[in-house]
Structure formats: structure tokens, C-alpha cells
């Protein structure tokens, strides 16, 4: 890990995470992005007692480290304020954890799965908070909704896992990498076979589903990233289509779409299809998207 000076390009400091902490990298590399909190850069690292490590952002010196697990996972560290108390939520393949972001003190830990850890270490989508409700979703393990009060141990409101990950066997949401969003008492997210779903926040009941914005048909690991923008949603699917739509409990309404980038990366079986699995970025009324060969900037001003 390195920190560069933006003006000169000079490396201000660097840390060898494998040498100093993790010893072996996660299966898909270091994928969960760090979070900057005050003068602390909080990172997913791995290793004994160092699933998460906070470094001084200016010097790279360790401020604190916390938690042990076989793998650190891929869900990015996320800070929420719950009942006036700031909490760092770290979801690794063995449990969901709440920490003090300043000191690394663990407030509570909650098991997600019955086995020791999630299959393939797939804690990926960013946790979502709606008032005092924390929502998580996983490809193999389904959905988990917690109720959090201050820094007390959470209450499991509901947890739903299908008989398998096959489309007809899943019930709530088995997301692979897409972070869902919660709005107005409902959950919207992309399930394991490319199905955009709407669930009731209260109990996980499915209200509707559609393949239209993702691949158009049932596709294992079908993917479309979603970003809320006012009263609509911008989707960027694995085929390189940028879509503007509205989502409500009544259904999916597509406003417009355009093909802005060609998929270049051939994913592993099953399928072997070409995909784009990099999240877009937005700034100055434009969208920035990339495949393995190029990056494009597309104006959304109209």
C-alpha cells in the first residue's frame, strides 16, 4: 500500500501488508477500499489480530489493529452514526462487527452464518443502514437484517437463506457484489442470477423481480451496479449499458439506456462470457467507466 503526493507523484509512505500483517493475500486480492476518518486511514488487511488496521494518513504508522479471522473479506469498512454513536462496521467472512473508529475497540460481534465462515470468503456488498436497521446480503448465505441500538449487541430481526443459490431456491436476496439500497421500507438489489429484486424491509418478502436491466435472462453472477440519484436510479450493467430507471414497490420503469463501453474481461466458468465488473464513478454531471482496455467519460447533463 502506498500514499503518493498528488502534486509531485512522490511516494510519501508505503506499507507491505503481506510482510507486516496478512502473510497470504485474500483469494481475490485486497478489494475492499479503505476509509479515511480524521487522521486515520482504516484498511482491510488480514492476519492474526489485524483484519482491520488504522494507519496515520500522513505517516503510515499503525494507530490500531483489531479482529482475527481466516480471511478479511471484501466488504469495505463503513462508518455509521447510530443513536448518536459513531460505529465502524466491519463485515468479514466470520461475523459482522462494530468498532470504535478512533481506538479500534470492539463494541459487538454477530455471526452471519452457521458454518465457521462464509463460503469462498464472500463478504462483499457494502452494509446498508436505514434508521436503526443494518442490512447485509451474500451470494451463498442470503440476507441478514439487524436492529442496532447504540453500541449494544444487535438483535436479529430476520435472516433468510434459500435451499441453494439456484434462482428457484433463493428467497430474499443473494447478492454477489452489488450493494443494494433501502428506501421507503423496501430493499432493491441484484440477486445471484442477475435478477433485480424488490423486498419488504420488514421481513424480506419478495415483491417483484426482473432480469431486464442486467442481462435480460437468468445468468449466474449477472451483475449491474446501482446508484441512487434523486428520485431515480442509474444502473451500469456488465454488458456496458448505462441505464436510467425508476424503482418502486410497483415495479421497474426504464427511462433510457445507452451502450457506453464494450465488455472485455472473460469471466471464469460457468459461462465464460465477457463482462465489465468495475463500478462506475460520477462527477460534474458525467459518468466515468472502464473496462480492461480503456476508460470513458460520458456526459449525463441532458
C-alpha positions in Angstrom: 0.0 0.0 0.0 1.4 3.4 -1.0 0.4 7.1 -0.5 1.5 9.5 -3.2 1.8 13.2 -3.2 -0.8 14.4 -5.7 1.3 17.3 -7.0 4.7 15.7 -7.3 3.9 12.0 -7.6 6.4 11.3 -4.9 5.7 8.4 -2.6 5.1 9.8 0.9 4.9 6.4 2.6 4.3 2.7 1.9 3.4 -0.4 3.9 3.9 -4.1 2.8 0.7 -5.6 4.1 1.7 -9.2 3.4 5.0 -8.8 5.1 3.8 -6.9 8.1 0.4 -8.5 8.7 -1.5 -10.8 6.3 1.2 -13.3 5.2 -1.1 -14.5 2.5 -3.5 -12.4 0.3 -7.2 -12.9 0.1 -8.5 -15.1 -2.8 -9.4 -12.1 -4.9 -6.8 -9.8 -3.6 -7.2 -6.6 -1.5 -10.5 -5.5 -2.8 -12.3 -3.6 0.0 -11.4 0.0 -0.3 -10.0 1.9 2.7 -11.9 4.7 4.5 -10.4 8.0 5.7 -11.6 9.0 9.1 -9.9 12.1 10.6 -6.2 11.4 10.5 -6.8 7.6 10.3 -6.8 5.5 7.1 -8.7 2.4 8.0 -8.0 -0.7 5.8 -8.9 -4.3 5.4 -5.7 -6.2 5.9 -5.9 -9.7 7.3 -3.7 -11.7 9.7 -4.0 -12.5 13.3 -5.5 -9.6 15.2 -5.3 -7.4 12.1 -8.4 -8.0 9.9 -8.6 -4.2 10.1 -5.7 -1.8 10.6 -5.8 2.0 11.1 -2.8 3.9 9.8 -1.9 7.5 10.3 -2.8 9.0 7.0 0.3 11.3 6.9 3.0 8.9 8.1 1.7 5.3 7.6 2.4 4.5 11.3 -0.1 2.0 12.8 -2.7 3.6 15.1 -4.6 0.5 16.0 -5.4 -3.0 14.7 -8.4 -5.3 15.5 -10.1 -8.6 14.9 -9.0 -12.1 13.8 -10.4 -14.2 11.0 -9.2 -16.7 8.4 -9.9 -14.1 5.7 -10.6 -10.4 5.9 -13.3 -10.5 3.2 -14.0 -7.7 0.7 -16.8 -5.6 2.2 -15.3 -2.1 2.7 -15.1 -0.6 6.2 -18.1 1.6 6.7 -18.8 4.2 9.4 -22.4 4.9 10.5 -23.8 7.1 13.3 -26.4 5.1 15.3 -28.2 6.7 18.2 -25.5 9.4 18.3 -22.6 7.0 18.4 -20.2 6.6 15.5 -19.6 3.0 14.7 -17.2 1.3 12.3 -18.9 -1.7 10.8 -16.6 -4.4 9.6 -18.1 -7.5 8.0 -15.6 -10.2 7.4 -16.4 -13.9 6.4 -17.0 -15.0 10.0 -19.0 -12.2 11.5 -20.4 -8.6 11.5 -18.5 -6.4 13.9 -18.9 -2.9 15.3 -15.9 -1.0 16.5 -14.9 2.5 17.8 -13.3 4.0 14.7 -10.9 6.1 16.9 -9.5 3.3 19.1 -10.5 0.0 17.3 -12.3 -1.1 20.5 -14.9 -3.8 19.6 -18.4 -3.0 20.7 -20.1 -6.2 19.4 -19.8 -9.1 17.0 -22.6 -11.0 15.4 -22.3 -14.3 13.5 -23.7 -14.2 10.0 -23.6 -17.9 9.1 -23.9 -21.3 10.7 -20.6 -22.5 9.4 -17.3 -21.1 10.6 -17.0 -18.7 7.7 -18.8 -17.7 4.5 -18.1 -19.9 1.6 -15.3 -18.5 -0.6 -14.9 -15.7 1.9 -17.6 -13.8 0.0 -18.5 -10.9 2.3 -18.6 -8.3 -0.5 -21.6 -5.8 -0.7 -21.3 -2.7 1.5 -23.6 -2.8 4.6 -26.7 -0.6 4.4 -28.3 1.3 7.3 -31.9 2.5 7.4 -32.6 4.3 10.8 -31.6 1.5 13.2 -31.6 -1.3 10.8 -28.4 -2.8 9.3 -28.8 -4.9 6.1 -26.4 -7.5 4.7 -26.6 -9.8 1.7 -24.3 -12.6 0.5 -24.3 -14.9 -2.5 -24.3 -18.2 -0.6 -25.8 -17.2 2.7 -28.7 -15.0 1.7 -29.9 -11.9 3.7 -29.5 -10.7 7.3 -31.3 -7.7 8.9 -30.1 -6.5 12.3 -31.6 -3.9 14.6 -28.9 -1.9 16.4 -29.4 0.3 19.5 -26.4 2.4 20.4 -23.4 0.2 20.9 -25.3 -2.7 22.5 -25.3 -6.2 20.9 -27.7 -6.2 17.9 -31.0 -8.1 17.5 -31.5 -10.3 14.5 -34.8 -9.1 13.0 -34.8 -11.7 10.2 -32.4 -13.9 8.3 -33.3 -15.7 5.1 -31.2 -18.3 3.3 -32.5 -20.3 0.3 -32.2 -24.0 -0.2 -29.4 -23.3 -2.7 -28.1 -20.4 -4.8 -30.2 -21.5 -7.8 -32.8 -18.9 -8.8 -35.8 -21.0 -7.9 -34.3 -21.9 -4.5 -33.5 -18.3 -3.3 -36.0 -16.2 -1.4 -34.8 -12.8 -0.2 -31.5 -11.5 -1.8 -28.4 -13.5 -2.6 -26.2 -10.6 -3.9 -22.8 -11.4 -5.3 -21.1 -8.0 -5.4 -23.8 -5.3 -5.9 -24.6 -3.1 -3.0 -28.4 -2.8 -2.6 -30.2 0.2 -1.3 -33.0 0.7 1.2 -35.8 3.2 0.6 -39.3 3.8 1.9 -39.5 0.4 3.7 -38.2 -1.6 0.7 -34.9 -3.1 -0.4 -33.7 -3.1 -4.0 -30.8 -5.3 -5.1 -29.4 -7.6 -7.8 -29.6 -11.3 -6.9 -27.2 -14.1 -7.7 -28.6 -14.9 -11.2 -28.9 -11.3 -12.4 -32.4 -10.7 -11.1 -33.2 -7.2 -9.8 -35.5 -7.7 -6.8 -37.6 -5.6 -4.5 -38.1 -6.9 -1.0 -40.1 -5.8 2.0 -37.7 -4.3 4.6 -39.8 -5.6 7.4 -39.5 -9.3 6.7 -37.6 -9.9 3.4 -40.7 -10.9 1.4 -40.1 -10.5 -2.3 -42.5 -8.0 -4.0 -41.3 -8.2 -7.6 -38.3 -9.2 -9.8 -37.0 -8.6 -13.3 -33.9 -9.5 -15.4 -34.4 -6.6 -17.8 -31.7 -4.2 -16.5 -29.0 -6.8 -16.1 -28.6 -9.5 -18.8 -32.2 -9.9 -19.9 -32.3 -13.5 -18.7 -31.2 -15.7 -15.8 -27.4 -15.6 -15.7 -25.2 -16.9 -13.0 -23.4 -13.9 -11.3 -25.2 -11.5 -13.6 -24.3 -8.0 -12.5 -25.4 -4.4 -12.6 -24.2 -1.6 -10.3 -26.9 0.7 -8.9 -26.5 4.4 -7.8 -29.4 6.5 -6.5 -29.8 9.9 -8.0 -32.7 11.9 -6.7 -35.9 10.0 -7.4 -34.3 7.7 -10.0 -31.6 5.1 -10.2 -28.6 4.9 -12.5 -27.5 1.3 -13.4 -24.4 0.2 -15.2 -24.6 -3.4 -16.2 -21.9 -6.0 -17.0 -22.6 -5.6 -20.7 -21.6 -1.9 -20.7 -25.1 -0.4 -20.7 -25.8 2.7 -18.8 -29.5 2.8 -17.7 -31.7 5.4 -16.1 -34.7 3.9 -14.3 -37.2 4.4 -11.5 -37.7 1.7 -8.9 -40.8 1.5 -6.6 -42.8 -1.2 -4.9 -45.0 -1.2 -8.1 -42.1 -2.3 -10.3 -39.2 -1.3 -12.6 -39.6 1.5 -15.0 -36.8 2.1 -17.5 -36.4 5.7 -18.7 -33.4 5.4 -21.0 -30.3 3.4 -21.8 -27.2 3.6 -23.9 -24.2 1.3 -24.6 -21.2 3.2 -23.5 -18.4 0.6 -23.2 -17.6 -2.9 -24.5 -17.1 -5.8 -22.0 -13.6 -7.1 -22.4 -12.9 -9.4 -19.4 -13.8 -13.0 -19.8 -15.0 -14.4 -16.5 -14.3 -17.9 -15.2 -16.8 -20.7 -15.8 -19.7 -21.1 -15.7 -20.4 -19.1 -18.8 -17.1 -17.7 -19.9 -18.9 -14.6 -21.0 -17.3 -11.2 -21.4 -18.2 -8.8 -18.6 -17.4 -5.4 -17.0 -17.3 -5.7 -13.3 -15.8 -2.3 -12.3 -18.0 0.2 -10.6 -18.6 3.5 -12.4 -17.8 6.9 -10.8 -19.8 10.1 -11.1 -18.6 13.8 -11.1 -19.5 17.0 -12.8 -22.7 15.6 -14.4 -20.6 12.9 -16.1 -20.1 9.1 -15.6 -16.7 7.6 -15.8 -16.5 3.9 -16.6 -13.7 1.5 -17.6 -13.0 -2.0 -18.9 -9.6 -3.7 -19.2 -8.5 -1.6 -22.1 -9.9 2.0 -21.8 -11.8 4.5 -19.6 -14.6 6.6 -20.9 -16.3 9.8 -19.7 -19.9 10.2 -20.8 -21.9 13.4 -20.2 -25.3 13.0 -18.4 -26.1 16.7 -18.5 -29.2 16.3 -20.7 
